[in-house]
Amino acid sequence: MRRRKPVGRDAGDLGFPPSGVKLWGTRLPSLAVPDTAAPEMERLSHNQPVPGHLRGSVLALGNFDGFHLGHQAVVNRAVALGFHERRPVIVATFDPHPVSFFRPEAPPFRLTSLDQRQRLFANAGADAMLVFGFNGELASTSAEDFVGGILADRLGVAAVVTGQDFTFGRGRAGNADLLGSLGRGRGIAAEAVAPVILDGSPVSSSRIRKALEAGDPATATHLLTRPFAVEATVERGDGRGRDLGYPTANLSLGRYQKPAYGIYAVRVRLDDGSEHDGVASVGVRPMFEPPKELLEVFIFDWTGDLYGRTIEVGLTAYLRAEAKFESLDVLVSQMRDDEAEARRLLLPS
């Protein structure tokens, strides 16, 4: 178990992002993957017993999809509690998201993948990530059985930290107050952390999704403390970008929240850990048939083969809306202008 000092200004800090992360300013934050390798951590499943060295842990419990400032406050408190009580810290998340289980027809809305969350949790100071595989059995579990049968018996937690708006159990019958009362009966301490208020409103995943839909990645970065980033495997395309002088890495958005279609300045992290600036198109390529939704990334001053490799693309600035041009020559001219503007925004002057 790592005995790391909690993130934030001090051990009792509840509402600040991990140290070294800027909330706002001229320098854009790094992507979800840090410059140095994340500390090793274990990935656990809720339907399996917790290993002995992780029993008696402090559990941060929530969806934590975006791991935004509000989520960071909850995890910071869990890490602080674990640090002072010399207990391991586990961060729990749900996959699939309960909304996807109850509304499978809902459009994609995820802000992170499980792998991205695991790296974020590790760098916040957690010892393990616990994945609640949300299914019919878990959905039908009563609040009492969730606390007694899962948290106490199966996971053996000593304390649980949630947000004040956390709900659990069949029909969302449980809340933070009930978690506290049920926990006391099983020797589990429970704490609820207040929402983080930024610019007059609580930080929330829905607020971030609305910013992305509006073509406002700057606000999303402000609330996440890092750019919203899509991580996926590079697909083989039709080579049109290469023919136009702009070879691109093509990614599917998958279950990620769909940002506004258009052109973005981006930061790209490759699977070797290197980070590069670039420009990207999100949309359906209106100049070409058939329409196909893609994230197409042109990496500045880089050559190589990315097919089949996993990369992460962070949206840092919205340049313009997707458009159909009268000819390929006009399109290429606009692409040159987009590249120049992205370089201006991303590269040091």
N, C-alpha and C positions, 0 to 999 in steps of 0.2 A: 504494500500500500504506500502510495506517495504521500509524504507529509509536506504538502505545498502550502505556502501562505495563500490565503484567499485572494481572489482578484479584487481590484478596487483600491481605494486609498488606504484602507486599513481593514483589520479582520471583521469589523462590525459594519462595513459599508454595504448597503443593500441595493443601491440603485445606479451604480456606475458600471460601464463596460469594462472588459479586461484591460489591464494596464497596457499603455502604449497605443491604444486605439483612439483616434481622434473622432469626435462626433461631427465636426464640421470645420471647414477651412479650405485653404487653397490646395493642400495636399490631399489627394484622394486616398481613402483607406485601402488596405490590402484586401484580397479576396478571402473567401472562407478558409482556404488552405493557407497556413502561415508560411513565412519565409523559411522557417526551420521545421523539421519534422515534428509532428504532434507526438506527445508522450504516448507510449503504448497503453491501450486500455482494452478491457474485455467487453464483449457484446453478449448480453444475456437475454433469455426469453422468459416471459412471465409464467409460462406453464412448466418451467423446469426449476428444481430447487437451486437456490443460490449457493455457490461454493462457500465452504466454511470460513475462508478468510475475508469474505464480504458480508457475512451475517453480522447483525448489530449495526448496520449502516445508517447513515442519514440519506433519505431518499427525496430528491427533488422530483415532484410529480406534476406532469402536465403534458400538453401536446408538444409545445416548444418547436413548432414547425419552422418559424422564421428565426428563432433564437434572437429576437429583437431586444431592445432595452428592458422591456417588462419581463421577458423570460430571463434575461441575464440577472435581473434583480433577485428572482426566485433562486436561481442556481447559486448566485453569489452568497445568499444567506445560508443555503445548505452547505456550501464549501466552508464558510466561516464557522458554522456549528460543528462540522466534522473536524475542522482544524483545532478548535478549542477543546472538544471532547475526545480528540484522538480516535475518531471513527472513520471508516471508509465512507466515501460519498458516491452514490449512484444517481444518475439522472435517467428518469424514465420518460419514454415517449410512446406514441401510439402509431402503429402502422399495420394496416391502412388507417388513415384518419377516420374517426367515427363518422364524419359527414359522408365520406366515400362509401361506408358500409350502409348507412341508412338511405343515402341518395346516390346510388351508383350512376345515375344519369347526369349528375352535376358536372359542369365543365371543369377542366383541370384547374387546380388552385394551389398546389404545393409551392412553398417558398424554398424548401431545401429537400435534398435526398437524405436517406438514412446515413450514407457515408459522409456527407457534408456535416450532418448533425453530430456524428461521432467525433469528427475532428474538432468541431467547435466545443463540444462538451469536454473533450480531453484538455484543450487549451484553457478552459475555464477552471480546471483543477479537479475534475471528477476522476474517480478510479474506474468506473464502468458505466456503460449505457445499458439500460434495460428496455427491451422492446415489448410492449403489450401488443400482441397480435390480435387486433380487434376483429371479433367474429361473433356469431350468434350466441355462443356460450358465454362470452364475456359480457355481451350486451344484456343478457338475461340474469346476470349475477346481481343479487341484491346488494345494497350498500353495506349491510351487516356482514355478508359473506365476503365482500371485497376486502373489508378491513380485517376481519378475523381469519378468513380462510387463505387469502392471498398475501396481504401485507404482513400479517403477524406470523402465520404458520409456514407458508411456503417461502416467503422472502426473508422473514426474520428481521424486519427493520426495527430500529430503535426510535427513529424520528422521521417525520414527513414534513416537507415544506412545499406549499402550493401557493398559487395566486389566490386572491380573495374571491375571485369569480369561478373557481374550480368546482365542477360538479362530477359526480360519479354514481355508479350503481344503476340498476334497472330503472328506466324512465327518468334518469338524471335526478333521482330522489335524494342523493347525498350532496351536501355542500361542505364548505370549510368548517362550519360550526358542528355539523354532525360528525365529520371526520375527527374533530377534536374530542367530542364526547365518546364516540366509539373507540377511539384510540386509547383514551385513558383507561378504559376497561381492559385493554390488552397490553398495557405498559408501553404504549407508543405515544411519544410527544408529538404534537402537531402545531405548526405555525402557518399563518397565512400572511403573505406579503402584499402590501398595497400596490395598486397600479402605479406605473411611472407616468407622470404628466409632463408632456413636452409640447411647447407652443400652445398651451391652454387645453389640450385634449389628451386622453390616455393613449399611450402607445399600444397599438394592437396590430395583429396580422391583417385584419380587414382594412385598416387604414393604409397599410403598405400595399395591399393588392389594388386598392383604388388609385394610389399614386402611380403604380406600374401601368394600369389600364389607361391612365390619363397622359402617359408619356412623360412622367416626372420621376426619373430614376434618382434625381438628387434628393428628393424627399424620402424615397425608399432607403437610400444610403444613410440619411440622417437618422432614421428610426432603427435601422438594422445595425448601424455602426460599421458597415462594410457594404460594398455594392451587392445588389441582387445578382446571383450568379447561377447559370445553368451548367450542370456537369453532365456530360453525355459522351458516348462513343462516336467518333467521326465516321460518317457514312460516305460511301462512294457516290459521287454525283455524276452529272452528265458532262462535266468539263467546260461548261459555258463560261464560267468565271475565268478560267485559264486562257480560253480563246480571246477574252476581252482584255487580258493583261492583269487580271486580278484573281489569281487562284485562291479559292476559298476552302475552308474546312466546314463541312455541312453537318449540322446537328439537328436532331428532332427535339422539339420542346417536351414531348412526352406528357407527364402529369404535372409539369410546372405551370404556374400561373402564366397566362398569356399576356405579355406586355403589349403596349400599343405598337401596331405595325409601323415600321419606319427604319431609319438609319441611326446607329448609335456609335459613339466612341466607346471602346471596350478595353478591358485588360484581360489577358488570357494567361492562364497557368497551365503548362503542359505537364504530362505525367512524370517528367524528370525533375519537377519542382521549379523550373525556370518560368519567369513571368515576362510577358511581352505586351506591348501596346498594339492596338489594331482598330479596325472599323468593321462594323457588322450590319447586316440587313436582317430584320425580323419581319417575315411576311410570306406572301404567296407568289412572289416573283411575277408581277403583272405583265412583264414584257415577254414572258415565255409560257408555252403550253406543254403539259397541262398544269394548272395551278397546283402548287404543293407548298404547304406551310413548312418553312425551314428557318433556322438560325444559321446564316452564312457569314463566316468570319474570314476577313483578310488580315493576316498578321504582318505588321510592318517589319521590313528588313530581316526576314526569316525565310529560309528554304529548307525543305525536307519533306518526308512522307509521314502524314498523320493518319492515314487510313487505318481504322481499327483501334486507334489509341484513344484513351479517355482524357478529355481536356475540360477545363472549367472556364467559362466566359462570363465576366462581370460587366454589367451595363453601367457605365459611369456618366454618360451624357447623351441626351436625345438631340439629334441634329436636324432631322426633318421627317415628314411623313412619307410613307411609301407612295410612289407615283409611277404612272405609265408614261413613257416618253415617245415622241414621234418617230424616233429612229434609234438604232444602236449607237450611232455616233454621238447623239445628244446624251444618251445614257452614260457612255464612257466619259464624256466631258463632265457630267454631274458627279460621277464616281471620283474623278480626280479632285473636284472641289470638296467632296465629302472627306476624302483622304487628307487633304490639306487642313481642313477644319479640325478633324480628329487629332491630327498631329499637333496642331496649335494648342488644343485643350489638354493633351496628355503629356507631351514631351516638355522637358525643362526649357525655359527660354534662354 
